[in-house]
Amino acid sequence: MSSHDATLELDYESASRARLVAASVAREIGEIDDDRSQTTLRRDEERLVLEIDAADAVALRAALNTWFSLVDVAERTADAGERVLETR
């Protein structure tokens, strides 16, 4: 399928943070894929790797925007949770 692809490598301060973000976004793997783009996710300790394979540049851009947004929400939510735990 691919004529366009991208790999996002996200490094975190700990394996537990990478695991939390991965678990949060993993639910979307397969759910938002379509005939124009597919995404795979893997985690290696503190690193999260998203590989996006797209049929065209527009589909790649849309997939990148989606995954950046999903990861951002997961990271901000994890930060908020950490702050709550720190105040207890």
PyMOL Python script that loads the backbone (N, CA, C, O; Angstrom):
from pymol import cmd

cmd.read_pdbstr("""\
ATOM      1  N   MET A   1       0.817  -1.187   0.000  1.00  0.00           N
ATOM      2  CA  MET A   1       0.000   0.000   0.000  1.00  0.00           C
ATOM      3  C   MET A   1       0.862   1.251   0.000  1.00  0.00           C
ATOM      4  O   MET A   1       0.499   2.258  -0.608  1.00  0.00           O
ATOM      5  N   SER A   2       1.979   1.193   0.667  1.00  0.00           N
ATOM      6  CA  SER A   2       2.701   2.421   0.990  1.00  0.00           C
ATOM      7  C   SER A   2       3.391   3.081  -0.184  1.00  0.00           C
ATOM      8  O   SER A   2       4.136   2.453  -0.937  1.00  0.00           O
ATOM      9  N   SER A   3       3.123   4.345  -0.311  1.00  0.00           N
ATOM     10  CA  SER A   3       3.991   5.179  -1.115  1.00  0.00           C
ATOM     11  C   SER A   3       4.538   6.279  -0.211  1.00  0.00           C
ATOM     12  O   SER A   3       5.441   7.022  -0.596  1.00  0.00           O
ATOM     13  N   HIS A   4       3.978   6.375   1.001  1.00  0.00           N
ATOM     14  CA  HIS A   4       4.411   7.352   1.996  1.00  0.00           C
ATOM     15  C   HIS A   4       4.419   6.688   3.365  1.00  0.00           C
ATOM     16  O   HIS A   4       3.518   5.913   3.687  1.00  0.00           O
ATOM     17  N   ASP A   5       5.432   6.989   4.171  1.00  0.00           N
ATOM     18  CA  ASP A   5       5.461   6.434   5.520  1.00  0.00           C
ATOM     19  C   ASP A   5       6.206   7.369   6.458  1.00  0.00           C
ATOM     20  O   ASP A   5       6.957   8.246   6.033  1.00  0.00           O
ATOM     21  N   ALA A   6       5.977   7.154   7.731  1.00  0.00           N
ATOM     22  CA  ALA A   6       6.656   7.928   8.771  1.00  0.00           C
ATOM     23  C   ALA A   6       6.798   7.053  10.005  1.00  0.00           C
ATOM     24  O   ALA A   6       5.961   6.193  10.279  1.00  0.00           O
ATOM     25  N   THR A   7       7.865   7.289  10.736  1.00  0.00           N
ATOM     26  CA  THR A   7       8.085   6.601  12.003  1.00  0.00           C
ATOM     27  C   THR A   7       8.241   7.653  13.088  1.00  0.00           C
ATOM     28  O   THR A   7       9.088   8.542  12.998  1.00  0.00           O
ATOM     29  N   LEU A   8       7.416   7.537  14.106  1.00  0.00           N
ATOM     30  CA  LEU A   8       7.497   8.425  15.262  1.00  0.00           C
ATOM     31  C   LEU A   8       8.167   7.656  16.391  1.00  0.00           C
ATOM     32  O   LEU A   8       7.657   6.618  16.813  1.00  0.00           O
ATOM     33  N   GLU A   9       9.290   8.138  16.884  1.00  0.00           N
ATOM     34  CA  GLU A   9       9.982   7.532  18.016  1.00  0.00           C
ATOM     35  C   GLU A   9       9.903   8.510  19.172  1.00  0.00           C
ATOM     36  O   GLU A   9      10.440   9.615  19.105  1.00  0.00           O
ATOM     37  N   LEU A  10       9.232   8.094  20.225  1.00  0.00           N
ATOM     38  CA  LEU A  10       8.996   8.954  21.381  1.00  0.00           C
ATOM     39  C   LEU A  10       9.711   8.354  22.587  1.00  0.00           C
ATOM     40  O   LEU A  10       9.423   7.228  22.992  1.00  0.00           O
ATOM     41  N   ASP A  11      10.639   9.108  23.155  1.00  0.00           N
ATOM     42  CA  ASP A  11      11.389   8.646  24.315  1.00  0.00           C
ATOM     43  C   ASP A  11      10.827   9.270  25.585  1.00  0.00           C
ATOM     44  O   ASP A  11      10.551  10.469  25.634  1.00  0.00           O
ATOM     45  N   TYR A  12      10.662   8.436  26.617  1.00  0.00           N
ATOM     46  CA  TYR A  12      10.106   8.879  27.893  1.00  0.00           C
ATOM     47  C   TYR A  12      11.132   8.696  29.003  1.00  0.00           C
ATOM     48  O   TYR A  12      12.122   7.981  28.848  1.00  0.00           O
ATOM     49  N   GLU A  13      10.873   9.361  30.128  1.00  0.00           N
ATOM     50  CA  GLU A  13      11.813   9.326  31.242  1.00  0.00           C
ATOM     51  C   GLU A  13      11.840   7.981  31.957  1.00  0.00           C
ATOM     52  O   GLU A  13      12.774   7.691  32.705  1.00  0.00           O
ATOM     53  N   SER A  14      10.819   7.161  31.728  1.00  0.00           N
ATOM     54  CA  SER A  14      10.777   5.842  32.369  1.00  0.00           C
ATOM     55  C   SER A  14       9.982   4.869  31.506  1.00  0.00           C
ATOM     56  O   SER A  14       9.168   5.260  30.669  1.00  0.00           O
ATOM     57  N   ALA A  15      10.247   3.597  31.741  1.00  0.00           N
ATOM     58  CA  ALA A  15       9.501   2.551  31.034  1.00  0.00           C
ATOM     59  C   ALA A  15       8.028   2.583  31.442  1.00  0.00           C
ATOM     60  O   ALA A  15       7.149   2.288  30.632  1.00  0.00           O
ATOM     61  N   SER A  16       7.760   2.945  32.708  1.00  0.00           N
ATOM     62  CA  SER A  16       6.362   2.980  33.149  1.00  0.00           C
ATOM     63  C   SER A  16       5.584   4.092  32.443  1.00  0.00           C
ATOM     64  O   SER A  16       4.410   3.911  32.120  1.00  0.00           O
ATOM     65  N   ARG A  17       6.223   5.242  32.200  1.00  0.00           N
ATOM     66  CA  ARG A  17       5.544   6.321  31.465  1.00  0.00           C
ATOM     67  C   ARG A  17       5.303   5.884  30.018  1.00  0.00           C
ATOM     68  O   ARG A  17       4.217   6.108  29.482  1.00  0.00           O
ATOM     69  N   ALA A  18       6.285   5.275  29.390  1.00  0.00           N
ATOM     70  CA  ALA A  18       6.113   4.795  28.009  1.00  0.00           C
ATOM     71  C   ALA A  18       5.007   3.747  27.944  1.00  0.00           C
ATOM     72  O   ALA A  18       4.214   3.737  27.002  1.00  0.00           O
ATOM     73  N   ARG A  19       4.951   2.870  28.936  1.00  0.00           N
ATOM     74  CA  ARG A  19       3.914   1.836  28.981  1.00  0.00           C
ATOM     75  C   ARG A  19       2.532   2.467  29.127  1.00  0.00           C
ATOM     76  O   ARG A  19       1.577   2.027  28.486  1.00  0.00           O
ATOM     77  N   LEU A  20       2.421   3.497  29.967  1.00  0.00           N
ATOM     78  CA  LEU A  20       1.143   4.180  30.172  1.00  0.00           C
ATOM     79  C   LEU A  20       0.660   4.869  28.899  1.00  0.00           C
ATOM     80  O   LEU A  20      -0.509   4.739  28.534  1.00  0.00           O
ATOM     81  N   VAL A  21       1.538   5.595  28.225  1.00  0.00           N
ATOM     82  CA  VAL A  21       1.165   6.273  26.981  1.00  0.00           C
ATOM     83  C   VAL A  21       0.811   5.237  25.915  1.00  0.00           C
ATOM     84  O   VAL A  21      -0.176   5.393  25.195  1.00  0.00           O
ATOM     85  N   ALA A  22       1.619   4.181  25.816  1.00  0.00           N
ATOM     86  CA  ALA A  22       1.355   3.129  24.826  1.00  0.00           C
ATOM     87  C   ALA A  22      -0.016   2.491  25.061  1.00  0.00           C
ATOM     88  O   ALA A  22      -0.780   2.281  24.119  1.00  0.00           O
ATOM     89  N   ALA A  23      -0.317   2.186  26.316  1.00  0.00           N
ATOM     90  CA  ALA A  23      -1.615   1.569  26.630  1.00  0.00           C
ATOM     91  C   ALA A  23      -2.771   2.508  26.289  1.00  0.00           C
ATOM     92  O   ALA A  23      -3.836   2.067  25.858  1.00  0.00           O
ATOM     93  N   SER A  24      -2.549   3.798  26.486  1.00  0.00           N
ATOM     94  CA  SER A  24      -3.600   4.773  26.200  1.00  0.00           C
ATOM     95  C   SER A  24      -3.908   4.876  24.711  1.00  0.00           C
ATOM     96  O   SER A  24      -5.074   4.936  24.321  1.00  0.00           O
ATOM     97  N   VAL A  25      -2.871   4.896  23.879  1.00  0.00           N
ATOM     98  CA  VAL A  25      -3.103   5.066  22.439  1.00  0.00           C
ATOM     99  C   VAL A  25      -3.297   3.748  21.699  1.00  0.00           C
ATOM    100  O   VAL A  25      -3.834   3.735  20.592  1.00  0.00           O
ATOM    101  N   ALA A  26      -2.868   2.643  22.297  1.00  0.00           N
ATOM    102  CA  ALA A  26      -2.971   1.339  21.628  1.00  0.00           C
ATOM    103  C   ALA A  26      -4.418   0.971  21.292  1.00  0.00           C
ATOM    104  O   ALA A  26      -4.671   0.232  20.340  1.00  0.00           O
ATOM    105  N   ARG A  27      -5.340   1.478  22.060  1.00  0.00           N
ATOM    106  CA  ARG A  27      -6.761   1.188  21.818  1.00  0.00           C
ATOM    107  C   ARG A  27      -7.214   1.665  20.434  1.00  0.00           C
ATOM    108  O   ARG A  27      -8.188   1.154  19.881  1.00  0.00           O
ATOM    109  N   GLU A  28      -6.500   2.644  19.888  1.00  0.00           N
ATOM    110  CA  GLU A  28      -6.891   3.211  18.598  1.00  0.00           C
ATOM    111  C   GLU A  28      -6.280   2.478  17.397  1.00  0.00           C
ATOM    112  O   GLU A  28      -6.723   2.661  16.263  1.00  0.00           O
ATOM    113  N   ILE A  29      -5.264   1.652  17.651  1.00  0.00           N
ATOM    114  CA  ILE A  29      -4.662   0.886  16.561  1.00  0.00           C
ATOM    115  C   ILE A  29      -5.741  -0.014  15.957  1.00  0.00           C
ATOM    116  O   ILE A  29      -6.411  -0.756  16.674  1.00  0.00           O
ATOM    117  N   GLY A  30      -5.899   0.055  14.671  1.00  0.00           N
ATOM    118  CA  GLY A  30      -6.919  -0.731  13.989  1.00  0.00           C
ATOM    119  C   GLY A  30      -8.270  -0.052  13.928  1.00  0.00           C
ATOM    120  O   GLY A  30      -9.047  -0.288  13.003  1.00  0.00           O
ATOM    121  N   GLU A  31      -8.560   0.800  14.917  1.00  0.00           N
ATOM    122  CA  GLU A  31      -9.848   1.488  14.942  1.00  0.00           C
ATOM    123  C   GLU A  31      -9.889   2.655  13.965  1.00  0.00           C
ATOM    124  O   GLU A  31     -10.922   2.906  13.344  1.00  0.00           O
ATOM    125  N   ILE A  32      -8.782   3.364  13.822  1.00  0.00           N
ATOM    126  CA  ILE A  32      -8.773   4.524  12.939  1.00  0.00           C
ATOM    127  C   ILE A  32      -8.057   4.243  11.625  1.00  0.00           C
ATOM    128  O   ILE A  32      -7.998   5.106  10.750  1.00  0.00           O
ATOM    129  N   ASP A  33      -7.507   3.028  11.485  1.00  0.00           N
ATOM    130  CA  ASP A  33      -6.901   2.643  10.210  1.00  0.00           C
ATOM    131  C   ASP A  33      -8.001   2.512   9.159  1.00  0.00           C
ATOM    132  O   ASP A  33      -9.153   2.210   9.470  1.00  0.00           O
ATOM    133  N   ASP A  34      -7.618   2.744   7.926  1.00  0.00           N
ATOM    134  CA  ASP A  34      -8.570   2.566   6.825  1.00  0.00           C
ATOM    135  C   ASP A  34      -7.804   2.076   5.610  1.00  0.00           C
ATOM    136  O   ASP A  34      -6.660   1.637   5.735  1.00  0.00           O
ATOM    137  N   ASP A  35      -8.412   2.144   4.450  1.00  0.00           N
ATOM    138  CA  ASP A  35      -7.748   1.652   3.245  1.00  0.00           C
ATOM    139  C   ASP A  35      -6.623   2.577   2.777  1.00  0.00           C
ATOM    140  O   ASP A  35      -5.875   2.222   1.866  1.00  0.00           O
ATOM    141  N   ARG A  36      -6.495   3.755   3.388  1.00  0.00           N
ATOM    142  CA  ARG A  36      -5.446   4.709   2.983  1.00  0.00           C
ATOM    143  C   ARG A  36      -4.278   4.792   3.950  1.00  0.00           C
ATOM    144  O   ARG A  36      -3.202   5.254   3.568  1.00  0.00           O
ATOM    145  N   SER A  37      -4.460   4.355   5.202  1.00  0.00           N
ATOM    146  CA  SER A  37      -3.342   4.377   6.145  1.00  0.00           C
ATOM    147  C   SER A  37      -3.498   3.294   7.209  1.00  0.00           C
ATOM    148  O   SER A  37      -4.603   2.954   7.632  1.00  0.00           O
ATOM    149  N   GLN A  38      -2.348   2.768   7.623  1.00  0.00           N
ATOM    150  CA  GLN A  38      -2.271   1.751   8.667  1.00  0.00           C
ATOM    151  C   GLN A  38      -1.169   2.168   9.630  1.00  0.00           C
ATOM    152  O   GLN A  38      -0.162   2.745   9.219  1.00  0.00           O
ATOM    153  N   THR A  39      -1.362   1.875  10.910  1.00  0.00           N
ATOM    154  CA  THR A  39      -0.368   2.235  11.918  1.00  0.00           C
ATOM    155  C   THR A  39      -0.074   1.035  12.796  1.00  0.00           C
ATOM    156  O   THR A  39      -0.973   0.277  13.159  1.00  0.00           O
ATOM    157  N   THR A  40       1.205   0.871  13.134  1.00  0.00           N
ATOM    158  CA  THR A  40       1.600  -0.145  14.105  1.00  0.00           C
ATOM    159  C   THR A  40       2.271   0.564  15.274  1.00  0.00           C
ATOM    160  O   THR A  40       2.820   1.656  15.129  1.00  0.00           O
ATOM    161  N   LEU A  41       2.213  -0.076  16.423  1.00  0.00           N
ATOM    162  CA  LEU A  41       2.763   0.482  17.648  1.00  0.00           C
ATOM    163  C   LEU A  41       3.607  -0.582  18.328  1.00  0.00           C
ATOM    164  O   LEU A  41       3.216  -1.746  18.412  1.00  0.00           O
ATOM    165  N   ARG A  42       4.778  -0.164  18.816  1.00  0.00           N
ATOM    166  CA  ARG A  42       5.570  -1.064  19.649  1.00  0.00           C
ATOM    167  C   ARG A  42       6.270  -0.229  20.707  1.00  0.00           C
ATOM    168  O   ARG A  42       6.484   0.971  20.537  1.00  0.00           O
ATOM    169  N   ARG A  43       6.618  -0.881  21.788  1.00  0.00           N
ATOM    170  CA  ARG A  43       7.317  -0.207  22.875  1.00  0.00           C
ATOM    171  C   ARG A  43       8.549  -1.011  23.230  1.00  0.00           C
ATOM    172  O   ARG A  43       8.503  -2.237  23.327  1.00  0.00           O
ATOM    173  N   ASP A  44       9.641  -0.311  23.421  1.00  0.00           N
ATOM    174  CA  ASP A  44      10.883  -0.940  23.855  1.00  0.00           C
ATOM    175  C   ASP A  44      11.403  -0.136  25.033  1.00  0.00           C
ATOM    176  O   ASP A  44      12.053   0.896  24.866  1.00  0.00           O
ATOM    177  N   GLU A  45      11.103  -0.632  26.234  1.00  0.00           N
ATOM    178  CA  GLU A  45      11.469   0.066  27.465  1.00  0.00           C
ATOM    179  C   GLU A  45      10.910   1.488  27.479  1.00  0.00           C
ATOM    180  O   GLU A  45       9.695   1.668  27.558  1.00  0.00           O
ATOM    181  N   GLU A  46      11.789   2.513  27.403  1.00  0.00           N
ATOM    182  CA  GLU A  46      11.347   3.904  27.482  1.00  0.00           C
ATOM    183  C   GLU A  46      10.941   4.497  26.138  1.00  0.00           C
ATOM    184  O   GLU A  46      10.566   5.668  26.075  1.00  0.00           O
ATOM    185  N   ARG A  47      11.007   3.726  25.078  1.00  0.00           N
ATOM    186  CA  ARG A  47      10.728   4.238  23.737  1.00  0.00           C
ATOM    187  C   ARG A  47       9.422   3.656  23.196  1.00  0.00           C
ATOM    188  O   ARG A  47       9.156   2.457  23.282  1.00  0.00           O
ATOM    189  N   LEU A  48       8.627   4.558  22.639  1.00  0.00           N
ATOM    190  CA  LEU A  48       7.385   4.193  21.962  1.00  0.00           C
ATOM    191  C   LEU A  48       7.589   4.475  20.479  1.00  0.00           C
ATOM    192  O   LEU A  48       8.044   5.558  20.110  1.00  0.00           O
ATOM    193  N   VAL A  49       7.257   3.509  19.626  1.00  0.00           N
ATOM    194  CA  VAL A  49       7.461   3.664  18.183  1.00  0.00           C
ATOM    195  C   VAL A  49       6.136   3.445  17.468  1.00  0.00           C
ATOM    196  O   VAL A  49       5.513   2.390  17.585  1.00  0.00           O
ATOM    197  N   LEU A  50       5.722   4.462  16.727  1.00  0.00           N
ATOM    198  CA  LEU A  50       4.538   4.379  15.874  1.00  0.00           C
ATOM    199  C   LEU A  50       5.013   4.418  14.429  1.00  0.00           C
ATOM    200  O   LEU A  50       5.712   5.348  14.026  1.00  0.00           O
ATOM    201  N   GLU A  51       4.636   3.415  13.652  1.00  0.00           N
ATOM    202  CA  GLU A  51       4.988   3.374  12.234  1.00  0.00           C
ATOM    203  C   GLU A  51       3.715   3.531  11.421  1.00  0.00           C
ATOM    204  O   GLU A  51       2.779   2.740  11.537  1.00  0.00           O
ATOM    205  N   ILE A  52       3.700   4.561  10.603  1.00  0.00           N
ATOM    206  CA  ILE A  52       2.521   4.890   9.798  1.00  0.00           C
ATOM    207  C   ILE A  52       2.850   4.621   8.345  1.00  0.00           C
ATOM    208  O   ILE A  52       3.870   5.079   7.829  1.00  0.00           O
ATOM    209  N   ASP A  53       1.984   3.880   7.696  1.00  0.00           N
ATOM    210  CA  ASP A  53       2.122   3.523   6.298  1.00  0.00           C
ATOM    211  C   ASP A  53       0.886   4.066   5.581  1.00  0.00           C
ATOM    212  O   ASP A  53      -0.237   3.685   5.912  1.00  0.00           O
ATOM    213  N   ALA A  54       1.086   4.958   4.597  1.00  0.00           N
ATOM    214  CA  ALA A  54      -0.056   5.612   3.954  1.00  0.00           C
ATOM    215  C   ALA A  54       0.025   5.522   2.432  1.00  0.00           C
ATOM    216  O   ALA A  54       1.105   5.408   1.854  1.00  0.00           O
ATOM    217  N   ALA A  55      -1.118   5.575   1.819  1.00  0.00           N
ATOM    218  CA  ALA A  55      -1.206   5.481   0.364  1.00  0.00           C
ATOM    219  C   ALA A  55      -0.807   6.777  -0.326  1.00  0.00           C
ATOM    220  O   ALA A  55      -0.354   6.756  -1.470  1.00  0.00           O
ATOM    221  N   ASP A  56      -0.972   7.912   0.361  1.00  0.00           N
ATOM    222  CA  ASP A  56      -0.670   9.202  -0.258  1.00  0.00           C
ATOM    223  C   ASP A  56      -0.309  10.212   0.825  1.00  0.00           C
ATOM    224  O   ASP A  56      -0.475   9.950   2.016  1.00  0.00           O
ATOM    225  N   ALA A  57       0.184  11.362   0.395  1.00  0.00           N
ATOM    226  CA  ALA A  57       0.654  12.390   1.332  1.00  0.00           C
ATOM    227  C   ALA A  57      -0.474  12.935   2.201  1.00  0.00           C
ATOM    228  O   ALA A  57      -0.257  13.230   3.376  1.00  0.00           O
ATOM    229  N   VAL A  58      -1.647  13.071   1.654  1.00  0.00           N
ATOM    230  CA  VAL A  58      -2.780  13.596   2.432  1.00  0.00           C
ATOM    231  C   VAL A  58      -3.151  12.633   3.551  1.00  0.00           C
ATOM    232  O   VAL A  58      -3.399  13.059   4.679  1.00  0.00           O
ATOM    233  N   ALA A  59      -3.192  11.347   3.249  1.00  0.00           N
ATOM    234  CA  ALA A  59      -3.504  10.340   4.270  1.00  0.00           C
ATOM    235  C   ALA A  59      -2.409  10.289   5.332  1.00  0.00           C
ATOM    236  O   ALA A  59      -2.701  10.114   6.515  1.00  0.00           O
ATOM    237  N   LEU A  60      -1.157  10.441   4.921  1.00  0.00           N
ATOM    238  CA  LEU A  60      -0.057  10.452   5.887  1.00  0.00           C
ATOM    239  C   LEU A  60      -0.176  11.650   6.821  1.00  0.00           C
ATOM    240  O   LEU A  60      -0.032  11.505   8.036  1.00  0.00           O
ATOM    241  N   ARG A  61      -0.435  12.823   6.269  1.00  0.00           N
ATOM    242  CA  ARG A  61      -0.599  14.029   7.090  1.00  0.00           C
ATOM    243  C   ARG A  61      -1.742  13.857   8.075  1.00  0.00           C
ATOM    244  O   ARG A  61      -1.603  14.202   9.249  1.00  0.00           O
ATOM    245  N   ALA A  62      -2.858  13.333   7.619  1.00  0.00           N
ATOM    246  CA  ALA A  62      -4.017  13.135   8.498  1.00  0.00           C
ATOM    247  C   ALA A  62      -3.680  12.145   9.614  1.00  0.00           C
ATOM    248  O   ALA A  62      -4.037  12.371  10.770  1.00  0.00           O
ATOM    249  N   ALA A  63      -3.005  11.068   9.280  1.00  0.00           N
ATOM    250  CA  ALA A  63      -2.625  10.073  10.292  1.00  0.00           C
ATOM    251  C   ALA A  63      -1.645  10.676  11.295  1.00  0.00           C
ATOM    252  O   ALA A  63      -1.788  10.471  12.500  1.00  0.00           O
ATOM    253  N   LEU A  64      -0.660  11.410  10.809  1.00  0.00           N
ATOM    254  CA  LEU A  64       0.300  12.052  11.717  1.00  0.00           C
ATOM    255  C   LEU A  64      -0.406  13.014  12.669  1.00  0.00           C
ATOM    256  O   LEU A  64      -0.144  13.001  13.872  1.00  0.00           O
ATOM    257  N   ASN A  65      -1.291  13.839  12.142  1.00  0.00           N
ATOM    258  CA  ASN A  65      -2.038  14.764  12.998  1.00  0.00           C
ATOM    259  C   ASN A  65      -2.833  14.018  14.062  1.00  0.00           C
ATOM    260  O   ASN A  65      -2.862  14.424  15.224  1.00  0.00           O
ATOM    261  N   THR A  66      -3.469  12.937  13.665  1.00  0.00           N
ATOM    262  CA  THR A  66      -4.261  12.144  14.603  1.00  0.00           C
ATOM    263  C   THR A  66      -3.391  11.551  15.692  1.00  0.00           C
ATOM    264  O   THR A  66      -3.712  11.674  16.874  1.00  0.00           O
ATOM    265  N   TRP A  67      -2.291  10.909  15.314  1.00  0.00           N
ATOM    266  CA  TRP A  67      -1.432  10.252  16.305  1.00  0.00           C
ATOM    267  C   TRP A  67      -0.735  11.255  17.204  1.00  0.00           C
ATOM    268  O   TRP A  67      -0.588  11.004  18.400  1.00  0.00           O
ATOM    269  N   PHE A  68      -0.297  12.399  16.656  1.00  0.00           N
ATOM    270  CA  PHE A  68       0.288  13.425  17.517  1.00  0.00           C
ATOM    271  C   PHE A  68      -0.732  13.905  18.546  1.00  0.00           C
ATOM    272  O   PHE A  68      -0.392  14.112  19.710  1.00  0.00           O
ATOM    273  N   SER A  69      -1.972  14.081  18.122  1.00  0.00           N
ATOM    274  CA  SER A  69      -3.027  14.520  19.045  1.00  0.00           C
ATOM    275  C   SER A  69      -3.301  13.475  20.118  1.00  0.00           C
ATOM    276  O   SER A  69      -3.411  13.809  21.297  1.00  0.00           O
ATOM    277  N   LEU A  70      -3.410  12.220  19.720  1.00  0.00           N
ATOM    278  CA  LEU A  70      -3.685  11.152  20.681  1.00  0.00           C
ATOM    279  C   LEU A  70      -2.562  11.022  21.703  1.00  0.00           C
ATOM    280  O   LEU A  70      -2.824  10.868  22.896  1.00  0.00           O
ATOM    281  N   VAL A  71      -1.318  11.083  21.247  1.00  0.00           N
ATOM    282  CA  VAL A  71      -0.177  10.982  22.154  1.00  0.00           C
ATOM    283  C   VAL A  71      -0.146  12.195  23.086  1.00  0.00           C
ATOM    284  O   VAL A  71       0.122  12.054  24.279  1.00  0.00           O
ATOM    285  N   ASP A  72      -0.417  13.372  22.553  1.00  0.00           N
ATOM    286  CA  ASP A  72      -0.429  14.578  23.370  1.00  0.00           C
ATOM    287  C   ASP A  72      -1.458  14.471  24.493  1.00  0.00           C
ATOM    288  O   ASP A  72      -1.160  14.808  25.639  1.00  0.00           O
ATOM    289  N   VAL A  73      -2.645  14.012  24.178  1.00  0.00           N
ATOM    290  CA  VAL A  73      -3.689  13.858  25.194  1.00  0.00           C
ATOM    291  C   VAL A  73      -3.254  12.840  26.248  1.00  0.00           C
ATOM    292  O   VAL A  73      -3.443  13.069  27.443  1.00  0.00           O
ATOM    293  N   ALA A  74      -2.676  11.726  25.819  1.00  0.00           N
ATOM    294  CA  ALA A  74      -2.220  10.701  26.761  1.00  0.00           C
ATOM    295  C   ALA A  74      -1.134  11.262  27.684  1.00  0.00           C
ATOM    296  O   ALA A  74      -1.148  11.001  28.888  1.00  0.00           O
ATOM    297  N   GLU A  75      -0.201  12.026  27.128  1.00  0.00           N
ATOM    298  CA  GLU A  75       0.876  12.604  27.936  1.00  0.00           C
ATOM    299  C   GLU A  75       0.335  13.635  28.927  1.00  0.00           C
ATOM    300  O   GLU A  75       0.726  13.638  30.094  1.00  0.00           O
ATOM    301  N   ARG A  76      -0.553  14.500  28.471  1.00  0.00           N
ATOM    302  CA  ARG A  76      -1.114  15.519  29.366  1.00  0.00           C
ATOM    303  C   ARG A  76      -1.951  14.888  30.474  1.00  0.00           C
ATOM    304  O   ARG A  76      -1.931  15.356  31.612  1.00  0.00           O
ATOM    305  N   THR A  77      -2.678  13.839  30.145  1.00  0.00           N
ATOM    306  CA  THR A  77      -3.478  13.144  31.147  1.00  0.00           C
ATOM    307  C   THR A  77      -2.576  12.481  32.184  1.00  0.00           C
ATOM    308  O   THR A  77      -2.856  12.535  33.381  1.00  0.00           O
ATOM    309  N   ALA A  78      -1.501  11.860  31.725  1.00  0.00           N
ATOM    310  CA  ALA A  78      -0.548  11.238  32.654  1.00  0.00           C
ATOM    311  C   ALA A  78       0.077  12.293  33.561  1.00  0.00           C
ATOM    312  O   ALA A  78       0.243  12.058  34.758  1.00  0.00           O
ATOM    313  N   ASP A  79       0.425  13.450  33.007  1.00  0.00           N
ATOM    314  CA  ASP A  79       0.981  14.541  33.815  1.00  0.00           C
ATOM    315  C   ASP A  79      -0.018  15.003  34.878  1.00  0.00           C
ATOM    316  O   ASP A  79       0.350  15.218  36.033  1.00  0.00           O
ATOM    317  N   ALA A  80      -1.268  15.152  34.484  1.00  0.00           N
ATOM    318  CA  ALA A  80      -2.303  15.585  35.434  1.00  0.00           C
ATOM    319  C   ALA A  80      -2.469  14.561  36.543  1.00  0.00           C
ATOM    320  O   ALA A  80      -2.600  14.926  37.711  1.00  0.00           O
ATOM    321  N   GLY A  81      -2.465  13.296  36.194  1.00  0.00           N
ATOM    322  CA  GLY A  81      -2.579  12.240  37.194  1.00  0.00           C
ATOM    323  C   GLY A  81      -1.412  12.248  38.165  1.00  0.00           C
ATOM    324  O   GLY A  81      -1.590  12.045  39.366  1.00  0.00           O
ATOM    325  N   GLU A  82      -0.225  12.482  37.643  1.00  0.00           N
ATOM    326  CA  GLU A  82       0.963  12.558  38.489  1.00  0.00           C
ATOM    327  C   GLU A  82       0.862  13.713  39.477  1.00  0.00           C
ATOM    328  O   GLU A  82       1.199  13.561  40.651  1.00  0.00           O
ATOM    329  N   ARG A  83       0.401  14.863  39.006  1.00  0.00           N
ATOM    330  CA  ARG A  83       0.261  16.033  39.886  1.00  0.00           C
ATOM    331  C   ARG A  83      -0.744  15.757  40.999  1.00  0.00           C
ATOM    332  O   ARG A  83      -0.532  16.171  42.139  1.00  0.00           O
ATOM    333  N   VAL A  84      -1.815  15.074  40.687  1.00  0.00           N
ATOM    334  CA  VAL A  84      -2.811  14.743  41.705  1.00  0.00           C
ATOM    335  C   VAL A  84      -2.191  13.829  42.752  1.00  0.00           C
ATOM    336  O   VAL A  84      -2.396  14.036  43.949  1.00  0.00           O
ATOM    337  N   LEU A  85      -1.443  12.831  42.326  1.00  0.00           N
ATOM    338  CA  LEU A  85      -0.820  11.915  43.266  1.00  0.00           C
ATOM    339  C   LEU A  85       0.222  12.605  44.142  1.00  0.00           C
ATOM    340  O   LEU A  85       0.386  12.258  45.312  1.00  0.00           O
ATOM    341  N   GLU A  86       0.922  13.578  43.573  1.00  0.00           N
ATOM    342  CA  GLU A  86       1.950  14.306  44.331  1.00  0.00           C
ATOM    343  C   GLU A  86       1.348  15.161  45.446  1.00  0.00           C
ATOM    344  O   GLU A  86       2.005  15.399  46.459  1.00  0.00           O
ATOM    345  N   THR A  87       0.123  15.621  45.277  1.00  0.00           N
ATOM    346  CA  THR A  87      -0.499  16.493  46.269  1.00  0.00           C
ATOM    347  C   THR A  87      -1.138  15.708  47.412  1.00  0.00           C
ATOM    348  O   THR A  87      -1.613  16.305  48.378  1.00  0.00           O
ATOM    349  N   ARG A  88      -1.154  14.443  47.318  1.00  0.00           N
ATOM    350  CA  ARG A  88      -1.781  13.621  48.380  1.00  0.00           C
ATOM    351  C   ARG A  88      -0.811  13.272  49.459  1.00  0.00           C
ATOM    352  O   ARG A  88      -1.173  12.591  50.418  1.00  0.00           O
TER     353      ARG A  88
END
""", "prot")
cmd.dss("prot")
cmd.show_as("cartoon", "prot")
cmd.util.cbc("prot")
cmd.orient("prot")
